Amino acid sequence: MLTRSREFLENLVDAVREPLVVLDENLRVLSVSRAFYEVFHVKPKDTVGFPIYELGNLQWDVPRLRELLENILPKQTTLLDYEVVHTFATIGRRTMLLNARQIKRTLGQKRIILLAIEDITIRRATEQHLEQARQDLAVLKVSEDSAREFAESIIDTIREPLIALDQDLRIIAVSRAFYGVFRTEPQETVGQLIYDLGNRQWDIPKLRELLETILLQSTTFNDYEVVHDFATIGKRIMLLNARQVKRRLGKERIILLAIEDITDRRRMESELQKTQRVESLGVLAGGIAHDFNNLMAGLMANTELAEAHIRAGQTEAALERMAKIPGIFSRGRALTRRLLTFSKGGAPVRLPTALGPLLGEWAEFALMGSDLTATMDVASDLWVCDCDVGQIGQVINNLLINARQASREGGVVSLRAANLMRLSPYVSVTITNGGPPIPADIIGRIFDPFFTTKPEGSGLGLAISFSIVRQHGGWIDVTSEEGKGTSLTVVLPALARQPNATDVLQVGGKFQCTGIAVVMDDDPDLREAVGAMMEGVGFEVLRAAHGDEVLALYDDLRRRGQEVGVFLLDSQVPGAMGGMEAAHRLRQGGTKAPVILMSGNFDSDSQVVQAGDDGLWRLAKPFTTEELSRVLRASC
């Protein structure tokens, strides 16, 4: 029984994750959790057996801590949410909540003190309830009689919901935090099948998969995400840590389930992304204005010169000037599309993406208006990345802006992309600047929200980048050395194959659809121009201003026994039916003609020609006749 109880306790502690310190009656450290070592940057040899005030070269000699241990606890055995603010030499200023519990006549000591520590620095900074990273407690070995009392004290002290289940998935015990978070009572919980809790609110398919499938194959599983809408507390996003303990307490297995509610954190991350995008665009505004002014100056000069040549009868000179305008137009369009890509956010919508062609564009965009030079080293066989191109574009822009701000004038920013195999395939993108190295005492904090060394910065860029990459199932590494600069490496899941036509480009072929084309746009000038383009490639064109007119034209043609070869519809029309709704009504009406949606909000290059999941084709405004022809060849 002693061994079994100890094993149960060890697994119980391993499922809980927050710094925990066990002190004897003389305030010497008997044991600490693994999380304590990780959070406070100390090692076992410098911790166990030492007075708590001497830890970290006297960093723990904190007046508020002395007040708690020497004055408050001798008078009361339990104290919750005791706040301590202290600046550590190794990890900086920290705000902590302490839960302290004094246990008498345990392990042969007069008293033992359990001290659970919650670092709430980020929560205080954001004034939101961002959940702090959970920590696993290390193994504590205690005797049989004290083990049960000790385990109950740990469960009652920890600050996150915890459930212990037997082999039949019935609840043995839960932590006090579980009752508070999920609004249940002990009489409705202990002894119940977990799926029956809260009038079967816990009968969640993903939870069943974890408990009945995954844990049968693996005894430990971390950060298992479950999203569920509870009738009592609403929609929640939870991370579950599960431990399966075999042959404990007379049962074949016991399951420990630690739950972290990250709903508020995800909401905050989304808001931080929006804030950071605005901030980054502000950094780029000067360069964007500079480039746009150059484009407009070139367009105006060449147009005026062409007009002057025409008036003077100098046809060849006029044509030479007109020939320069499409190039200016293309550069302006590329800039607006990069801005659209950069502005996208929210949950990642991951698609197979060839990053190679995009990296150069992103580098040019982020460094515009600066005197920095970008060097590119992209593997010719770079794998297809499984990512949300808008969000990853934001990440790369953030890192390039960071490199831009850290680089010396006239310096070089290098960008390298390569394939990486670590159990599964990944693509790595490394951005290096030649600026001064990051000091060793702050390099571990650069991804913390609101941490910044720049007076004008908010400290959001790298934090948001870290969050986006983590949501993609990847990670970010950082190295910084004197003379070698600072390198930030983004690692993203890949598909271990070369880009194909659907990832990059799809062109060729002749139009299969001919005859009548219906062109719809609320802008009369654009409606006329696009119609003329369609007439130029051989179609008879009918024009409409909004979706109702399109449907009326289609019905009229059907009554006369005529078919439409292709529809080219503006995606959205203010105050009227847009192309998206009209397309769905046309499909319901039986048309099989291809429908091409036009929009200035599509951020993908119009040369990437493929239909969406709804079978509708997309064409980003503005476009050339050749780009229109590409879509027609692919869709008709």
Secondary structure per residue as TSV (DSSP state, phi and psi in degrees):
chain	resnum	aa	ss	phi	psi
A	1	M	-	360.0	-37.3
A	2	L	H	-60.4	-47.9
A	3	T	H	-63.5	-42.3
A	4	R	H	-62.6	-43.6
A	5	S	H	-65.0	-40.5
A	6	R	H	-62.9	-43.3
A	7	E	H	-62.1	-41.8
A	8	F	H	-61.0	-44.4
A	9	L	H	-62.3	-42.9
A	10	E	H	-59.7	-44.2
A	11	N	H	-70.6	-34.8
A	12	L	H	-61.3	-48.9
A	13	V	H	-63.8	-36.9
A	14	D	H	-67.4	-23.3
A	15	A	H	-83.9	-16.3
A	16	V	-	-94.7	143.0
A	17	R	-	-136.8	89.1
A	18	E	S	-158.5	152.2
A	19	P	-	-56.9	131.0
A	20	L	E	-136.4	132.3
A	21	V	E	-122.2	135.5
A	22	V	E	-112.7	121.7
A	23	L	E	-114.2	147.7
A	24	D	-	-87.8	-174.3
A	25	E	T	-65.2	-21.3
A	26	N	T	-95.6	12.7
A	27	L	S	64.2	29.0
A	28	R	B	-93.5	148.4
A	29	V	E	-77.1	117.2
A	30	L	E	-82.8	-42.3
A	31	S	E	-163.1	154.6
A	32	V	E	-137.3	160.8
A	33	S	-	-80.1	160.8
A	34	R	H	-57.7	-36.9
A	35	A	H	-60.5	-34.4
A	36	F	H	-60.8	-44.5
A	37	Y	H	-61.0	-42.7
A	38	E	H	-69.1	-44.0
A	39	V	H	-71.7	-41.5
A	40	F	H	-102.8	8.8
A	41	H	T	56.9	48.3
A	42	V	-	-123.8	166.9
A	43	K	-	-119.3	154.7
A	44	P	G	-53.8	-41.2
A	45	K	G	-66.4	-20.6
A	46	D	G	-100.6	9.5
A	47	T	T	-125.7	-63.5
A	48	V	T	-63.7	128.7
A	49	G	T	94.2	-10.0
A	50	F	S	-93.9	148.6
A	51	P	B	-59.5	142.6
A	52	I	G	-60.9	-32.1
A	53	Y	G	-69.3	-19.2
A	54	E	G	-91.8	-4.1
A	55	L	H	-62.3	144.8
A	56	G	H	60.0	40.9
A	57	N	H	58.2	50.7
A	58	L	H	70.9	15.0
A	59	Q	T	-65.7	-24.8
A	60	W	T	-90.5	9.0
A	61	D	-	-81.8	76.7
A	62	V	-	-106.6	123.9
A	63	P	H	-53.2	-43.6
A	64	R	H	-64.7	-34.6
A	65	L	H	-68.3	-41.1
A	66	R	H	-59.9	-42.2
A	67	E	I	-59.4	-43.0
A	68	L	I	-64.4	-51.2
A	69	L	I	-75.7	-32.9
A	70	E	I	-101.1	-22.2
A	71	N	I	-116.7	-43.6
A	72	I	I	-80.4	-51.2
A	73	L	T	-65.3	-32.6
A	74	P	T	-61.3	-21.4
A	75	K	T	-98.3	-23.7
A	76	Q	-	-143.6	140.1
A	77	T	S	-81.5	-15.6
A	78	T	E	-137.0	136.9
A	79	L	E	-144.1	127.6
A	80	L	E	-111.7	150.3
A	81	D	E	54.0	47.7
A	82	Y	E	-87.1	115.3
A	83	E	E	-90.5	132.8
A	84	V	E	-130.1	129.3
A	85	V	E	-115.4	125.9
A	86	H	E	-152.1	145.9
A	87	T	E	-100.8	114.1
A	88	F	E	-89.7	143.3
A	89	A	T	-66.0	-30.5
A	90	T	T	-90.6	-35.5
A	91	I	T	-121.5	2.9
A	92	G	E	84.7	-166.9
A	93	R	E	-73.6	132.2
A	94	R	E	-134.6	141.3
A	95	T	E	-109.0	126.1
A	96	M	E	-128.7	144.9
A	97	L	E	-105.6	127.8
A	98	L	E	-109.9	131.9
A	99	N	E	-107.0	119.7
A	100	A	E	-118.5	138.2
A	101	R	E	-139.9	126.0
A	102	Q	E	-99.8	123.4
A	103	I	E	-112.0	123.4
A	104	K	E	-96.2	152.1
A	105	R	E	53.8	53.9
A	106	T	E	-128.8	137.4
A	107	L	T	57.8	29.5
A	108	G	T	76.8	1.6
A	109	Q	E	-96.1	157.8
A	110	K	E	-66.1	-36.7
A	111	R	E	-157.7	153.3
A	112	I	E	-127.6	141.1
A	113	I	E	-114.5	125.7
A	114	L	E	-97.3	129.2
A	115	L	E	-126.6	103.7
A	116	A	E	-95.3	132.5
A	117	I	E	-119.0	128.8
A	118	E	E	-117.9	120.6
A	119	D	E	-83.2	111.6
A	120	I	-	-111.7	27.8
A	121	T	H	-58.2	-49.8
A	122	I	H	-66.7	-38.3
A	123	R	H	-62.2	-41.0
A	124	R	H	-66.4	-39.4
A	125	A	H	-65.8	-41.4
A	126	T	H	-90.7	-12.0
A	127	E	T	55.4	32.5
A	128	Q	S	-130.6	165.6
A	129	H	-	-93.7	63.0
A	130	L	-	-73.2	125.0
A	131	E	-	-69.2	133.5
A	132	Q	-	-77.9	155.8
A	133	A	-	-58.8	133.8
A	134	R	-	-81.0	149.1
A	135	Q	-	-124.4	143.3
A	136	D	-	-86.4	132.3
A	137	L	-	-82.6	141.9
A	138	A	-	-76.5	172.7
A	139	V	-	-72.5	131.8
A	140	L	-	-116.9	123.0
A	141	K	-	-99.2	121.6
A	142	V	-	-135.9	168.7
A	143	S	-	-76.5	167.6
A	144	E	H	-58.5	-51.9
A	145	D	H	-66.3	-40.7
A	146	S	H	-80.6	-22.3
A	147	A	H	-60.6	-44.1
A	148	R	H	-64.1	-46.2
A	149	E	H	-62.9	-40.7
A	150	F	H	-64.9	-44.1
A	151	A	H	-62.2	-42.7
A	152	E	H	-63.5	-37.5
A	153	S	H	-66.8	-39.7
A	154	I	H	-63.4	-47.6
A	155	I	H	-58.8	-39.2
A	156	D	H	-77.5	-18.0
A	157	T	H	-94.0	-33.0
A	158	I	-	-63.6	158.3
A	159	R	S	-108.4	15.3
A	160	E	S	-129.3	152.4
A	161	P	-	-61.7	133.4
A	162	L	E	-139.1	135.3
A	163	I	E	-125.2	136.3
A	164	A	E	-110.6	125.2
A	165	L	E	-116.2	148.3
A	166	D	-	-87.4	-174.2
A	167	Q	T	-65.1	-21.3
A	168	D	T	-93.6	9.2
A	169	L	S	66.2	28.0
A	170	R	B	-95.4	147.4
A	171	I	E	-78.3	124.6
A	172	I	E	-89.5	-45.7
A	173	A	E	-158.9	155.8
A	174	V	E	-137.9	158.6
A	175	S	-	-80.2	160.7
A	176	R	H	-59.9	-34.2
A	177	A	H	-61.8	-33.0
A	178	F	H	-61.6	-44.0
A	179	Y	H	-61.3	-41.2
A	180	G	H	-69.5	-42.6
A	181	V	H	-72.5	-43.5
A	182	F	H	-103.1	7.4
A	183	R	T	54.6	53.1
A	184	T	-	-121.3	167.4
A	185	E	-	-115.9	153.0
A	186	P	G	-54.6	-41.2
A	187	Q	G	-67.8	-16.9
A	188	E	G	-98.1	2.7
A	189	T	T	-121.1	-65.0
A	190	V	T	-61.9	130.9
A	191	G	T	92.2	-11.2
A	192	Q	S	-88.1	150.0
A	193	L	B	-63.8	133.9
A	194	I	G	-58.2	-34.4
A	195	Y	G	-69.3	-19.4
A	196	D	G	-87.2	-6.5
A	197	L	H	-60.2	144.4
A	198	G	H	57.4	44.1
A	199	N	H	58.3	47.6
A	200	R	H	68.1	22.2
A	201	Q	T	-65.9	-22.8
A	202	W	T	-93.3	9.3
A	203	D	-	-81.9	78.9
A	204	I	-	-108.5	125.5
A	205	P	H	-53.7	-42.8
A	206	K	H	-69.3	-31.1
A	207	L	H	-69.1	-41.3
A	208	R	H	-58.5	-42.1
A	209	E	H	-61.9	-42.1
A	210	L	I	-63.6	-49.7
A	211	L	I	-75.9	-34.1
A	212	E	I	-101.8	-15.2
A	213	T	I	-122.0	-58.0
A	214	I	I	-65.0	-46.3
A	215	L	H	-70.8	-14.8
A	216	L	H	-74.6	-21.0
A	217	Q	H	-102.9	-24.1
A	218	S	-	-140.4	131.6
A	219	T	S	-78.5	-12.3
A	220	T	E	-134.7	136.1
A	221	F	E	-147.7	128.3
A	222	N	E	-113.5	150.9
A	223	D	E	52.6	48.9
A	224	Y	E	-87.5	115.2
A	225	E	E	-87.4	130.9
A	226	V	E	-129.3	127.9
A	227	V	E	-113.5	125.9
A	228	H	E	-150.3	145.2
A	229	D	E	-101.1	104.0
A	230	F	E	-83.3	142.2
A	231	A	T	-65.4	-31.4
A	232	T	T	-90.2	-36.0
A	233	I	T	-122.1	3.5
A	234	G	E	83.9	-168.7
A	235	K	E	-70.9	131.5
A	236	R	E	-133.0	142.1
A	237	I	E	-108.3	122.4
A	238	M	E	-126.0	144.2
A	239	L	E	-107.3	127.9
A	240	L	E	-111.0	133.9
A	241	N	E	-110.6	123.0
A	242	A	E	-118.8	139.5
A	243	R	E	-129.2	126.9
A	244	Q	E	-103.4	122.7
A	245	V	E	-109.3	118.1
A	246	K	E	-91.8	146.7
A	247	R	E	53.6	57.5
A	248	R	E	-122.1	139.8
A	249	L	T	53.0	37.6
A	250	G	T	80.7	-1.2
A	251	K	E	-105.5	160.6
A	252	E	E	-67.0	-35.6
A	253	R	E	-155.8	155.6
A	254	I	E	-128.7	139.2
A	255	I	E	-113.6	127.0
A	256	L	E	-103.8	128.2
A	257	L	E	-126.5	108.0
A	258	A	E	-97.9	133.7
A	259	I	E	-121.0	130.8
A	260	E	E	-119.1	120.5
A	261	D	E	-83.5	110.3
A	262	I	-	-108.7	19.7
A	263	T	H	-57.8	-50.5
A	264	D	H	-65.8	-36.6
A	265	R	H	-63.9	-44.4
A	266	R	H	-63.7	-39.5
A	267	R	H	-63.4	-43.1
A	268	M	H	-65.2	-41.1
A	269	E	H	-60.2	-39.7
A	270	S	H	-63.4	-43.3
A	271	E	H	-67.4	-37.7
A	272	L	H	-64.9	-36.1
A	273	Q	H	-61.0	-44.6
A	274	K	H	-62.6	-44.0
A	275	T	H	-62.6	-43.0
A	276	Q	H	-68.3	-33.8
A	277	R	H	-62.5	-40.7
A	278	V	H	-62.7	-43.8
A	279	E	H	-62.4	-44.3
A	280	S	H	-66.1	-38.6
A	281	L	H	-63.0	-34.0
A	282	G	H	-63.5	-39.4
A	283	V	H	-62.1	-36.4
A	284	L	H	-85.6	-9.8
A	285	A	H	-57.4	-41.8
A	286	G	H	-60.7	-46.4
A	287	G	H	-65.9	-37.8
A	288	I	H	-64.2	-47.5
A	289	A	H	-60.2	-41.1
A	290	H	H	-59.3	-48.1
A	291	D	H	-67.3	-40.7
A	292	F	H	-66.1	-40.2
A	293	N	H	-61.8	-39.9
A	294	N	H	-63.2	-42.6
A	295	L	H	-62.5	-46.6
A	296	M	H	-65.7	-37.2
A	297	A	H	-63.6	-44.6
A	298	G	H	-63.4	-42.2
A	299	L	H	-63.6	-45.8
A	300	M	H	-64.7	-44.5
A	301	A	H	-63.7	-47.0
A	302	N	H	-68.1	-35.9
A	303	T	H	-65.0	-46.7
A	304	E	H	-64.2	-40.9
A	305	L	H	-66.0	-39.9
A	306	A	H	-62.8	-42.4
A	307	E	H	-62.6	-41.4
A	308	A	H	-64.3	-41.3
A	309	H	H	-64.2	-40.0
A	310	I	H	-63.3	-44.5
A	311	R	H	-62.3	-30.9
A	312	A	T	-87.2	0.1
A	313	G	T	77.2	15.8
A	314	Q	-	-95.3	77.8
A	315	T	H	-62.5	-45.8
A	316	E	H	-62.9	-43.4
A	317	A	H	-63.7	-37.6
A	318	A	H	-65.0	-42.1
A	319	L	H	-64.2	-36.9
A	320	E	H	-61.5	-42.0
A	321	R	H	-66.5	-42.6
A	322	M	H	-63.8	-31.6
A	323	A	H	-65.9	-21.5
A	324	K	H	-79.5	-20.0
A	325	I	H	-67.9	-42.1
A	326	P	H	-57.5	-34.9
A	327	G	H	-65.5	-41.7
A	328	I	H	-63.1	-43.4
A	329	F	H	-58.4	-43.4
A	330	S	H	-65.4	-40.1
A	331	R	H	-66.3	-39.1
A	332	G	H	-65.2	-41.8
A	333	R	H	-63.4	-42.1
A	334	A	H	-60.7	-39.4
A	335	L	H	-65.5	-44.4
A	336	T	H	-65.0	-35.3
A	337	R	H	-71.3	-33.0
A	338	R	H	-66.1	-38.3
A	339	L	H	-62.9	-41.1
A	340	L	H	-63.3	-44.5
A	341	T	H	-59.5	-43.3
A	342	F	H	-66.1	-29.2
A	343	S	H	-81.4	-11.3
A	344	K	-	-71.6	149.7
A	345	G	-	-157.7	-160.5
A	346	G	S	89.5	-165.8
A	347	A	S	-64.6	141.1
A	348	P	-	-65.7	134.4
A	349	V	-	-107.3	96.9
A	350	R	-	-87.4	129.6
A	351	L	E	-137.5	154.6
A	352	P	E	-60.1	124.7
A	353	T	E	-137.6	132.0
A	354	A	-	-86.3	103.5
A	355	L	-	-74.2	-27.7
A	356	G	H	-48.8	-53.5
A	357	P	H	-66.5	-21.4
A	358	L	H	-84.7	-27.1
A	359	L	H	-62.8	-40.9
A	360	G	H	-63.0	-40.6
A	361	E	H	-64.2	-43.8
A	362	W	H	-62.9	-40.7
A	363	A	H	-64.0	-44.1
A	364	E	H	-61.3	-41.0
A	365	F	H	-64.4	-48.0
A	366	A	H	-70.7	-28.8
A	367	L	H	-99.1	2.0
A	368	M	T	-62.0	142.3
A	369	G	T	83.5	-5.4
A	370	S	S	-102.3	171.7
A	371	D	S	-101.9	21.9
A	372	L	-	-88.3	152.8
A	373	T	E	-109.4	136.1
A	374	A	E	-104.5	131.4
A	375	T	E	-111.0	140.4
A	376	M	E	-118.4	135.9
A	377	D	E	-138.5	86.2
A	378	V	E	-108.2	124.3
A	379	A	-	-56.9	134.4
A	380	S	T	-66.5	-24.3
A	381	D	T	-106.2	28.9
A	382	L	-	-57.0	130.2
A	383	W	-	-69.7	161.4
A	384	V	-	-73.2	132.7
A	385	C	E	-93.5	141.7
A	386	D	E	-97.5	93.3
A	387	C	E	-154.4	168.2
A	388	D	-	-89.1	107.8
A	389	V	H	-62.4	-34.0
A	390	G	H	-65.3	-45.7
A	391	Q	H	-70.1	-40.7
A	392	I	H	-69.1	-32.5
A	393	G	H	-60.0	-39.6
A	394	Q	H	-63.6	-42.3
A	395	V	H	-60.5	-51.0
A	396	I	H	-62.1	-40.5
A	397	N	H	-61.0	-42.8
A	398	N	H	-59.1	-45.5
A	399	L	H	-68.8	-36.5
A	400	L	H	-67.9	-39.1
A	401	I	H	-63.7	-41.6
A	402	N	H	-60.5	-43.4
A	403	A	H	-64.9	-39.0
A	404	R	H	-60.7	-45.2
A	405	Q	H	-69.9	-27.7
A	406	A	H	-88.8	-16.6
A	407	S	S	-79.7	154.5
A	408	R	-	-78.7	156.8
A	409	E	T	-57.4	136.4
A	410	G	T	71.5	15.0
A	411	G	-	-82.6	-171.1
A	412	V	E	-123.8	133.8
A	413	V	E	-111.5	121.5
A	414	S	E	-104.1	144.9
A	415	L	E	-129.4	124.1
A	416	R	E	-127.5	134.1
A	417	A	E	-126.8	134.4
A	418	A	E	-149.0	164.5
A	419	N	E	-84.7	148.5
A	420	L	E	-142.4	126.3
A	421	M	E	-112.6	113.8
A	422	R	S	-135.9	90.8
A	423	L	S	67.3	-44.6
A	424	S	S	-135.1	163.8
A	425	P	E	-76.5	143.3
A	426	Y	E	-139.2	161.4
A	427	V	E	-115.2	131.8
A	428	S	E	-111.1	137.5
A	429	V	E	-124.2	117.9
A	430	T	E	-112.7	127.6
A	431	I	E	-115.4	123.2
A	432	T	E	-123.0	133.7
A	433	N	E	-114.6	160.0
A	434	G	-	-98.4	20.2
A	435	G	S	-77.8	-176.4
A	436	P	-	-66.0	153.1
A	437	P	-	-69.0	157.7
A	438	I	-	-80.0	129.3
A	439	P	-	-56.7	144.4
A	440	A	T	-61.7	-29.1
A	441	D	T	-79.3	-9.0
A	442	I	T	-121.9	-8.5
A	443	I	G	-62.4	-28.9
A	444	G	G	-76.7	-4.4
A	445	R	G	-113.7	1.7
A	446	I	T	-67.0	-19.3
A	447	F	T	-95.3	3.0
A	448	D	S	-73.5	135.7
A	449	P	T	-58.1	136.7
A	450	F	T	71.8	3.7
A	451	F	-	-87.9	124.4
A	452	T	-	-152.4	150.1
A	453	T	S	-105.2	2.0
A	454	K	S	-99.6	128.3
A	455	P	T	-57.4	-33.8
A	456	E	T	-92.4	-2.5
A	457	G	-	-89.7	159.7
A	458	S	-	-105.3	-10.2
A	459	G	S	76.2	27.7
A	460	L	-	-102.5	-29.7
A	461	G	H	-56.0	-55.5
A	462	L	H	-70.8	-33.1
A	463	A	H	-63.0	-44.0
A	464	I	H	-68.1	-40.6
A	465	S	H	-58.9	-44.8
A	466	F	H	-59.5	-43.3
A	467	S	H	-64.3	-45.8
A	468	I	H	-61.5	-47.2
A	469	V	H	-64.5	-39.6
A	470	R	H	-63.0	-40.4
A	471	Q	H	-65.8	-21.8
A	472	H	T	-83.8	-5.1
A	473	G	T	85.3	20.1
A	474	G	-	-116.6	-162.2
A	475	W	E	-155.0	168.3
A	476	I	E	-124.6	129.8
A	477	D	E	-108.1	152.5
A	478	V	E	-136.0	136.0
A	479	T	E	-133.0	147.0
A	480	S	E	-150.8	120.9
A	481	E	E	-137.1	148.4
A	482	E	T	-62.8	130.2
A	483	G	T	86.5	-16.5
A	484	K	T	-114.0	-7.3
A	485	G	E	76.5	-165.8
A	486	T	E	-115.3	132.6
A	487	S	E	-118.4	129.8
A	488	L	E	-115.0	124.2
A	489	T	E	-115.1	121.0
A	490	V	E	-96.5	125.8
A	491	V	E	-115.6	123.9
A	492	L	E	-127.7	146.4
A	493	P	E	-58.9	142.5
A	494	A	B	-128.9	174.6
A	495	L	-	-108.1	4.1
A	496	A	S	53.7	42.8
A	497	R	S	-147.5	162.0
A	498	Q	-	-78.8	153.3
A	499	P	-	-60.2	141.7
A	500	N	-	-119.0	-170.3
A	501	A	T	-60.9	-38.1
A	502	T	T	-73.1	-19.4
A	503	D	T	-84.7	-26.9
A	504	V	S	-126.1	-60.9
A	505	L	-	-150.3	140.9
A	506	Q	-	-144.1	107.6
A	507	V	-	-137.4	179.7
A	508	G	-	99.2	166.1
A	509	G	-	91.2	165.6
A	510	K	-	-104.8	164.0
A	511	F	-	-66.8	128.8
A	512	Q	-	-94.8	-24.8
A	513	C	-	-93.8	131.6
A	514	T	-	-136.6	-178.7
A	515	G	S	91.1	-123.3
A	516	I	E	-89.2	134.0
A	517	A	E	-119.2	132.5
A	518	V	E	-101.0	119.4
A	519	V	E	-110.8	123.7
A	520	M	E	-124.5	125.9
A	521	D	-	-157.7	140.7
A	522	D	S	-76.1	-17.0
A	523	D	S	-86.6	115.1
A	524	P	H	-62.3	-37.1
A	525	D	H	-65.7	-43.9
A	526	L	H	-68.6	-38.6
A	527	R	H	-58.5	-43.5
A	528	E	H	-67.7	-42.1
A	529	A	H	-67.8	-45.2
A	530	V	H	-65.8	-38.4
A	531	G	H	-60.0	-41.7
A	532	A	H	-64.1	-37.9
A	533	M	H	-62.2	-42.3
A	534	M	H	-66.8	-38.0
A	535	E	H	-65.1	-33.7
A	536	G	H	-67.3	-25.2
A	537	V	T	-100.6	12.3
A	538	G	T	108.1	9.2
A	539	F	-	-98.2	151.0
A	540	E	E	-86.4	125.5
A	541	V	E	-110.9	133.1
A	542	L	E	-113.3	135.7
A	543	R	E	-110.8	146.1
A	544	A	E	-142.1	153.5
A	545	A	S	-94.0	-24.8
A	546	H	S	-156.6	177.7
A	547	G	H	-62.8	-37.4
A	548	D	H	-61.0	-38.8
A	549	E	H	-67.1	-36.4
A	550	V	H	-61.2	-47.4
A	551	L	H	-63.5	-38.3
A	552	A	H	-64.9	-43.4
A	553	L	H	-61.0	-43.7
A	554	Y	H	-62.4	-44.6
A	555	D	H	-63.7	-40.5
A	556	D	H	-64.5	-42.5
A	557	L	H	-64.4	-40.0
A	558	R	H	-63.5	-39.8
A	559	R	H	-62.5	-29.9
A	560	R	T	-92.4	5.8
A	561	G	T	75.8	23.3
A	562	Q	-	-107.5	149.2
A	563	E	-	-110.9	150.6
A	564	V	E	-94.0	131.6
A	565	G	E	-79.6	-37.0
A	566	V	E	-160.4	146.3
A	567	F	E	-110.5	132.9
A	568	L	E	-122.4	103.0
A	569	L	E	-121.2	135.7
A	570	D	E	-65.7	128.8
A	571	S	S	-60.2	-44.1
A	572	Q	-	-132.2	137.7
A	573	V	-	-127.2	116.8
A	574	P	T	-59.3	127.8
A	575	G	T	75.7	7.3
A	576	A	S	-150.6	176.7
A	577	M	-	-70.1	126.6
A	578	G	-	-90.2	179.7
A	579	G	H	-67.0	-32.6
A	580	M	H	-62.2	-49.5
A	581	E	H	-67.5	-41.2
A	582	A	H	-60.8	-39.2
A	583	A	H	-61.7	-43.7
A	584	H	H	-65.9	-36.7
A	585	R	H	-69.0	-36.7
A	586	L	H	-62.9	-42.1
A	587	R	H	-62.1	-43.0
A	588	Q	H	-63.5	-29.9
A	589	G	T	-78.6	-6.6
A	590	G	T	106.2	-1.7
A	591	T	-	-70.8	140.4
A	592	K	-	-111.3	5.5
A	593	A	S	-67.1	143.7
A	594	P	-	-61.5	142.4
A	595	V	E	-118.0	122.4
A	596	I	E	-110.2	119.8
A	597	L	E	-90.6	133.9
A	598	M	E	-108.0	141.0
A	599	S	E	-161.8	146.8
A	600	G	S	-83.1	-3.5
A	601	N	-	-99.1	-4.7
A	602	F	-	-72.3	125.5
A	603	D	-	-96.5	-3.6
A	604	S	S	-86.1	147.0
A	605	D	-	-62.0	136.9
A	606	S	T	-65.0	-14.2
A	607	Q	T	-75.7	-15.6
A	608	V	S	-83.6	92.2
A	609	V	-	-99.7	106.7
A	610	Q	-	-159.1	148.7
A	611	A	-	-77.6	151.6
A	612	G	-	-77.9	177.2
A	613	D	T	-60.7	-23.5
A	614	D	T	-86.8	3.8
A	615	G	S	81.4	1.8
A	616	L	-	-95.9	143.4
A	617	W	E	-93.3	153.3
A	618	R	E	-120.3	141.4
A	619	L	E	-138.8	116.9
A	620	A	E	-82.0	130.7
A	621	K	S	-80.3	147.5
A	622	P	S	-79.7	162.7
A	623	F	-	-144.0	158.8
A	624	T	-	-96.7	169.2
A	625	T	H	-61.1	-37.9
A	626	E	H	-65.2	-40.0
A	627	E	H	-68.8	-37.7
A	628	L	H	-60.7	-41.1
A	629	S	H	-64.1	-36.7
A	630	R	H	-59.4	-45.8
A	631	V	H	-65.8	-39.4
A	632	L	H	-64.4	-41.0
A	633	R	H	-62.9	-39.1
A	634	A	H	-75.8	-34.4
A	635	S	H	-92.7	-29.5
A	636	C	-	-83.9	360.0
